[in-house]
C-alpha cells in the first residue's frame, strides 16, 4: 500500500526533529520560552494526526526538504 502524504510528512518530520534534538544545546538558564525551529517542528508533528489535508500541505510547505521530497517521490 502506498504511503499517504500524512504518513510521509509525519515520518519525515520525525526525522527532522530527531536530528535537531541531537544538535540542540543542553538547556540552560535563559533558554526557556524560546520558540525556535525545534519547538515549531514538535508542534507541527503534534498536529499531524488530526490535521486536514490542507493543513498537512501547509506543514509540509514549511519544510522545503520535506515538500521537495514529497513532490519528487516516484519521479
Secondary structure, 3 states (H helix, E strand, C coil): CCCCHHHHHHHHHHHHHHHHHHHCCCCCCCCCCCCCHHHHHHHHHHHHCCCCHHHHHHHHHCCHHHHHHHHCCCC
